[in-house]
Amino acid sequence: MTQYLSRAMFGCLALVGCMLSVFPHPTTAWSAAQPSCFVPAMHPGNGQRVCVSATTSSQTLERQVRSFIDTKPAHALKQRNFISAGASYILNRFRTKKSSGRRTREQHGVAGTKAMFTGIVEEMGKVEELQMDLMTPGVTLTVSGDVVLQGAYEGCSIAVNGVCLTVTKFDKKQFTVGVAPETLRLTNLGDLEPGSPVNLERAAAIDGRNSGHMVQGHVDNVGTIVETWPDDESLFVKVAAPKELMRYIVPKGFIAIDGTSLTVCEVNSAESWFTFMLVAYTQQHIIIPKKAVGGKVNLEVDVMSKYVERSMDAVNERIDRLEAKLDAIASKLQ
């Protein structure tokens, strides 16, 4: 039975990757006499609309869009920094005579390749630019790097702080990826700004060595650094994690934090926290030591624990039924 379960789990892992989502693109005819109006996806329920016509200026549109921006957005993205760029983008979109009925993979930038990572960060890159797309609202992220650009191609996958993203364009010094709204909600990528350091890793070669563990690049949620302390040359870090993830975090188990494969040290499920340790070499090659108490980190638990849990669900149901029958028989014999 164990042999078959192992085969099934590894078969599922081979099919798991960064999936492509296709968002419809509105085809809207407009004129100076008939403005086109839409509701930005960031606040679809407040009843307001943004209207664009041939005479709409970028400044006017910017004022309209600002009314949609909360002082504290649902996700951590600093949306207000990108309103001006977004306003110009929308005007250009609506002033294009021909628009396709569906966005391409390059336009919405959702990862579409079946990629796996190892959690061994190849280099620390730097955020060069973030540009908000108010139509989605997603973000176009440009990052400079060196190692991860070796062998790069359009459509390849690169993990940025542990998030699997698809490269839409690149040159010798930097690459561009798209970040979907769902990714902004579940990760710390919305906290990035120009100059921010990020962990980078290319998708692993199928015949390559894995010095970490199987990392999908599918972040489960974010955690918060609550304490750090040195231990000789090592650094211990204590992280508060969402309650629903704690059942997958065990002492000496794997966990990916900002895309770094690490070993869990201590776990306190009742208080929803765990600790890990960084050796001196690792501290010099990843971004975690640069974060202060209160900083957000991306968390991806070991996917094998999820498959084991799912496999055991059916077994536990059978055990529950058998125990119920035994209880019924025992009550009759009394």
VEXTOR-124701 format. One line per 3 residues: number of its first residue (from 1); for each residue x, y, z of C-alpha. Coordinates in pm, 1 decimal. Example, Ala and Ser with C-alpha at 12.3 -4.5 7.8 and 13.67 -1.06 7.14 Angstrom:
<rs>
1 = 1230.0,-450.0,780.0 ~ 1367.0,-106.0,714.0;
</rs>
This chain:
<rs>
1 = 0.0,0.0,0.0 ~ 282.3,239.9,91.2 ~ 451.5,171.8,-242.3;
4 = 137.2,263.4,-437.7 ~ 78.6,578.0,-231.1 ~ 436.2,691.2,-292.8;
7 = 401.7,638.1,-665.3 ~ 72.6,825.8,-671.2 ~ 214.2,1120.5,-478.5;
10 = 520.7,1151.4,-698.4 ~ 302.0,1120.8,-1007.0 ~ 91.7,1411.4,-881.4;
13 = 404.9,1614.9,-807.5 ~ 517.7,1577.4,-1166.8 ~ 196.5,1743.3,-1282.1;
16 = 201.3,2026.5,-1031.3 ~ 338.2,2357.6,-1163.8 ~ 258.6,2723.1,-1204.3;
19 = -83.4,2714.5,-1381.0 ~ -193.9,2958.6,-1648.5 ~ -506.2,3162.8,-1588.6;
22 = -663.7,3349.9,-1877.1 ~ -845.6,3672.3,-1806.9 ~ -1088.0,3811.7,-2066.2;
25 = -999.3,4152.4,-2198.6 ~ -1291.0,4391.0,-2249.8 ~ -1340.6,4500.3,-2611.1;
28 = -1494.9,4843.2,-2578.4 ~ -1589.6,5085.3,-2854.1 ~ -1577.2,5447.4,-2745.2;
31 = -1606.9,5800.3,-2877.2 ~ -1597.3,6154.1,-2746.1 ~ -1977.4,6156.6,-2730.1;
34 = -2007.5,5817.6,-2561.0 ~ -1753.3,5765.8,-2279.8 ~ -1656.1,5411.4,-2186.2;
37 = -1694.8,5324.4,-1818.6 ~ -1563.8,5036.0,-1613.9 ~ -1529.5,4924.9,-1253.4;
40 = -1166.8,4858.1,-1147.3 ~ -1127.3,4507.0,-1010.0 ~ -961.4,4634.2,-689.7;
43 = -1295.2,4761.3,-551.5 ~ -1578.0,4603.8,-755.3 ~ -1846.4,4652.7,-494.4;
46 = -1845.1,5022.2,-412.4 ~ -2077.9,5123.1,-696.2 ~ -1841.2,5376.1,-853.0;
49 = -1712.6,5372.8,-1208.7 ~ -1420.5,5520.7,-1398.4 ~ -1516.1,5675.5,-1732.9;
52 = -1285.0,5741.6,-2026.8 ~ -1354.6,5939.4,-2343.3 ~ -1151.2,6095.6,-2622.1;
55 = -1114.0,6416.9,-2420.0 ~ -1021.1,6256.9,-2087.9 ~ -683.2,6372.8,-1961.8;
58 = -442.6,6161.2,-1762.8 ~ -486.5,6394.4,-1464.6 ~ -865.8,6358.5,-1473.0;
61 = -845.9,5982.2,-1488.1 ~ -591.4,5981.8,-1207.3 ~ -833.9,6173.0,-983.4;
64 = -1108.6,5923.5,-1062.5 ~ -888.4,5626.3,-984.9 ~ -769.1,5777.2,-656.5;
67 = -1125.1,5755.3,-526.5 ~ -1097.6,5377.7,-550.5 ~ -778.9,5351.8,-347.6;
70 = -817.9,5282.5,23.4 ~ -561.9,5423.8,263.6 ~ -498.1,5064.0,365.5;
73 = -558.4,4831.0,68.1 ~ -667.1,4470.7,120.9 ~ -325.0,4355.9,7.8;
76 = -2.1,4533.0,95.4 ~ 71.3,4676.3,-247.7 ~ 152.9,5047.1,-235.5;
79 = -104.6,5115.0,-506.9 ~ -88.1,5490.9,-486.6 ~ 269.7,5488.6,-614.6;
82 = 150.5,5351.3,-948.4 ~ -168.8,5549.1,-1014.3 ~ -14.9,5792.6,-1261.3;
85 = 144.4,5514.9,-1465.5 ~ -182.0,5320.9,-1449.1 ~ -385.1,5618.5,-1568.7;
88 = -166.8,5659.1,-1876.6 ~ -187.3,5286.5,-1938.3 ~ -568.0,5286.1,-1932.4;
91 = -589.8,5582.9,-2167.6 ~ -360.7,5410.3,-2414.2 ~ -566.8,5092.0,-2384.7;
94 = -896.8,5264.7,-2458.3 ~ -750.7,5477.9,-2736.4 ~ -630.6,5176.4,-2931.1;
97 = -853.4,5127.7,-3234.4 ~ -825.6,4750.5,-3231.8 ~ -816.6,4539.5,-2916.5;
100 = -796.4,4164.6,-2897.2 ~ -1072.1,3971.9,-2724.9 ~ -836.7,3783.4,-2492.7;
103 = -511.5,3869.3,-2323.7 ~ -203.1,3670.3,-2409.4 ~ 17.7,3490.0,-2159.8;
106 = 280.3,3762.0,-2200.5 ~ 24.2,4034.4,-2116.6 ~ -108.4,3899.1,-1790.5;
109 = 216.7,3727.4,-1692.8 ~ 74.4,3435.6,-1497.0 ~ 317.0,3147.2,-1470.4;
112 = 223.3,2882.7,-1724.1 ~ 509.0,2633.0,-1717.1 ~ 531.8,2318.2,-1509.9;
115 = 826.8,2417.1,-1291.4 ~ 977.5,2294.5,-969.0 ~ 1244.1,2459.0,-753.8;
118 = 1488.8,2340.3,-490.1 ~ 1484.3,2626.8,-241.6 ~ 1856.6,2688.5,-296.9;
121 = 1865.7,3061.1,-375.5 ~ 2098.4,3130.5,-667.0 ~ 2140.6,3501.7,-611.0;
124 = 1986.6,3812.9,-460.3 ~ 1839.4,4039.0,-726.8 ~ 1708.7,4394.8,-703.0;
127 = 1367.0,4533.9,-792.0 ~ 1408.3,4790.1,-1068.6 ~ 1049.2,4882.3,-1143.8;
130 = 688.8,4805.1,-1050.2 ~ 407.4,4910.7,-1276.2 ~ 47.2,4867.1,-1175.6;
133 = -221.6,4748.3,-1416.2 ~ -546.3,4902.9,-1292.4 ~ -750.0,4688.2,-1529.7;
136 = -662.5,4364.1,-1352.5 ~ -525.7,4496.6,-1107.8 ~ -198.6,4312.8,-1130.0;
139 = 158.1,4436.4,-1131.1 ~ 439.2,4416.0,-1382.6 ~ 762.5,4358.0,-1193.6;
142 = 1110.3,4415.8,-1336.9 ~ 1407.8,4267.1,-1151.2 ~ 1780.3,4289.1,-1221.9;
145 = 1991.5,3979.6,-1188.8 ~ 2286.0,3790.5,-1331.5 ~ 2287.6,3415.9,-1266.8;
148 = 1915.0,3364.1,-1326.7 ~ 1941.5,3527.2,-1670.4 ~ 2180.7,3257.9,-1790.6;
151 = 1977.5,3037.7,-2022.0 ~ 1665.6,3252.5,-1979.3 ~ 1395.2,3259.3,-2244.2;
154 = 1047.2,3408.0,-2275.8 ~ 809.6,3185.0,-2083.4 ~ 1070.3,3039.2,-1849.2;
157 = 1000.9,3031.0,-1475.3 ~ 1195.2,3220.0,-1210.1 ~ 1109.0,3214.8,-840.5;
160 = 1106.8,3564.5,-687.8 ~ 1100.4,3540.6,-307.1 ~ 973.6,3186.7,-357.4;
163 = 691.2,3281.0,-596.3 ~ 691.1,3100.8,-931.6 ~ 658.5,3366.7,-1203.4;
166 = 681.7,3360.0,-1581.9 ~ 936.3,3574.1,-1764.1 ~ 763.9,3786.1,-2029.5;
169 = 1072.8,3970.9,-2150.3 ~ 1439.3,4001.7,-2056.3 ~ 1776.3,4135.4,-2159.5;
172 = 2130.9,4083.3,-2032.9 ~ 2071.2,4270.4,-1707.8 ~ 1706.0,4228.5,-1604.1;
175 = 1381.2,4041.5,-1659.8 ~ 1011.7,4125.9,-1637.0 ~ 730.2,3916.2,-1490.0;
178 = 362.4,3971.6,-1424.2 ~ 212.4,3934.9,-1077.5 ~ -157.9,3848.1,-1057.3;
181 = -394.6,3992.1,-790.7 ~ -423.5,3651.9,-617.6 ~ -45.5,3639.7,-584.1;
184 = -41.1,3989.3,-433.9 ~ -298.0,3882.7,-175.0 ~ -111.5,3571.4,-62.0;
187 = 251.8,3684.4,-74.5 ~ 479.3,3970.2,30.4 ~ 544.5,4082.7,-328.4;
190 = 305.1,4372.5,-273.8 ~ 549.1,4516.6,-19.5 ~ 827.9,4547.5,-275.5;
193 = 947.3,4880.5,-407.4 ~ 1231.9,4988.1,-637.6 ~ 1561.0,4892.0,-475.5;
196 = 1417.9,4605.2,-267.1 ~ 1638.7,4292.9,-262.0 ~ 1473.2,3964.8,-362.6;
199 = 1570.6,3598.5,-358.2 ~ 1599.1,3449.9,-708.1 ~ 1610.1,3092.2,-833.8;
202 = 1564.5,2940.8,-1177.9 ~ 1342.5,2636.7,-1226.6 ~ 1537.0,2320.0,-1150.6;
205 = 1663.4,2099.2,-1432.3 ~ 1498.9,1757.3,-1423.9 ~ 1839.2,1586.4,-1414.9;
208 = 1995.9,1835.8,-1173.4 ~ 2093.9,1792.0,-809.8 ~ 1850.2,1898.6,-540.6;
211 = 2033.0,2024.3,-233.1 ~ 1710.6,2158.0,-79.1 ~ 1365.8,2001.9,-120.0;
214 = 1076.3,1998.9,-366.9 ~ 953.1,2359.3,-379.3 ~ 662.8,2442.6,-609.2;
217 = 679.0,2819.2,-594.6 ~ 315.6,2820.6,-477.7 ~ 324.3,3029.6,-161.0;
220 = 60.0,2927.5,93.7 ~ 55.2,3251.3,292.1 ~ 279.3,3499.2,468.7;
223 = 427.7,3482.4,815.1 ~ 564.1,3755.6,1041.8 ~ 908.6,3766.5,1201.5;
226 = 851.7,3809.2,1574.6 ~ 1200.4,3757.5,1713.5 ~ 1562.3,3695.6,1609.8;
229 = 1867.0,3608.1,1817.0 ~ 2226.9,3501.7,1747.0 ~ 2376.3,3166.0,1843.4;
232 = 2748.7,3202.6,1789.1 ~ 2773.4,3256.5,1409.5 ~ 2422.1,3125.7,1347.7;
235 = 2100.3,3326.3,1352.4 ~ 1771.4,3196.7,1492.8 ~ 1445.8,3338.2,1360.1;
238 = 1100.3,3299.0,1514.0 ~ 802.4,3334.0,1278.5 ~ 431.9,3363.7,1354.0;
241 = 235.1,3165.7,1095.4 ~ -135.9,3137.3,1006.9 ~ -310.8,2879.6,1224.4;
244 = -424.1,2669.7,927.6 ~ -63.6,2607.1,819.0 ~ 69.1,2487.6,1153.9;
247 = -43.6,2125.7,1104.4 ~ 200.7,2102.0,811.4 ~ 496.8,2244.9,1005.3;
250 = 685.9,1987.9,1212.6 ~ 1024.6,1985.6,1389.6 ~ 1306.7,1886.5,1151.3;
253 = 1067.4,1914.0,856.6 ~ 1108.4,2115.3,537.5 ~ 968.8,2462.4,481.6;
256 = 1038.7,2724.7,213.5 ~ 1068.3,3079.4,348.0 ~ 1098.5,3352.5,84.3;
259 = 1197.1,3068.9,-147.1 ~ 1476.5,2938.8,78.0 ~ 1470.0,2570.3,172.9;
262 = 1507.5,2557.8,550.8 ~ 1473.5,2309.6,836.3 ~ 1219.1,2376.6,1108.7;
265 = 1365.6,2378.1,1460.3 ~ 1097.8,2433.5,1724.8 ~ 719.8,2436.2,1674.9;
268 = 445.0,2572.0,1900.5 ~ 113.6,2490.1,1734.4 ~ -94.0,2631.7,2021.0;
271 = 63.1,2976.5,1980.2 ~ 109.9,2942.5,1600.1 ~ 483.1,2997.8,1571.7;
274 = 794.9,2808.8,1471.6 ~ 1168.9,2875.0,1455.3 ~ 1447.8,2805.2,1208.7;
277 = 1820.6,2867.5,1203.7 ~ 2050.9,3021.9,943.0 ~ 2419.1,2932.9,927.3;
280 = 2672.3,3205.6,850.9 ~ 2701.9,3120.3,480.0 ~ 2326.3,3126.6,423.0;
283 = 2294.4,3461.5,600.1 ~ 2519.8,3617.1,337.3 ~ 2324.2,3484.7,38.2;
286 = 1953.7,3540.3,114.6 ~ 1735.2,3836.5,211.9 ~ 1586.2,3706.4,540.0;
289 = 1861.2,3848.6,768.6 ~ 1795.9,4191.0,615.4 ~ 1440.6,4191.4,751.1;
292 = 1354.0,4340.4,1088.2 ~ 1108.0,4215.7,1347.2 ~ 761.3,4262.0,1199.0;
295 = 882.6,4186.5,847.1 ~ 671.2,3960.6,626.3 ~ 804.0,3634.7,480.7;
298 = 649.3,3404.9,220.1 ~ 568.6,3057.0,351.1 ~ 535.4,2739.8,145.4;
301 = 493.1,2423.9,348.8 ~ 620.7,2087.9,227.9 ~ 369.0,1970.8,-34.7;
304 = 431.1,1606.4,59.5 ~ 254.7,1666.7,390.6 ~ -55.9,1780.3,200.9;
307 = -58.4,1468.0,-14.2 ~ -15.5,1248.2,292.8 ~ -304.3,1427.7,463.3;
310 = -528.1,1383.4,158.0 ~ -433.9,1014.5,127.9 ~ -506.7,955.7,495.1;
313 = -850.0,1117.1,476.5 ~ -1000.8,808.8,312.4 ~ -830.6,578.9,564.3;
316 = -953.2,786.3,858.2 ~ -1309.4,775.8,726.3 ~ -1298.3,394.1,714.8;
319 = -1153.4,381.1,1066.3 ~ -1429.5,609.8,1193.8 ~ -1695.6,383.3,1039.8;
322 = -1536.9,70.0,1186.0 ~ -1513.9,227.4,1530.4 ~ -1881.1,326.4,1509.5;
325 = -1975.0,-35.1,1426.2 ~ -1762.6,-168.5,1711.9 ~ -1926.5,74.8,1952.6;
328 = -2270.1,-41.8,1834.3 ~ -2175.2,-409.6,1881.8 ~ -2027.8,-341.3,2225.3;
331 = -2345.2,-162.4,2337.0 ~ -2558.2,-463.8,2232.3 ~ -2337.1,-705.0,2425.5;
334 = -2361.2,-509.0,2747.9;
</rs>
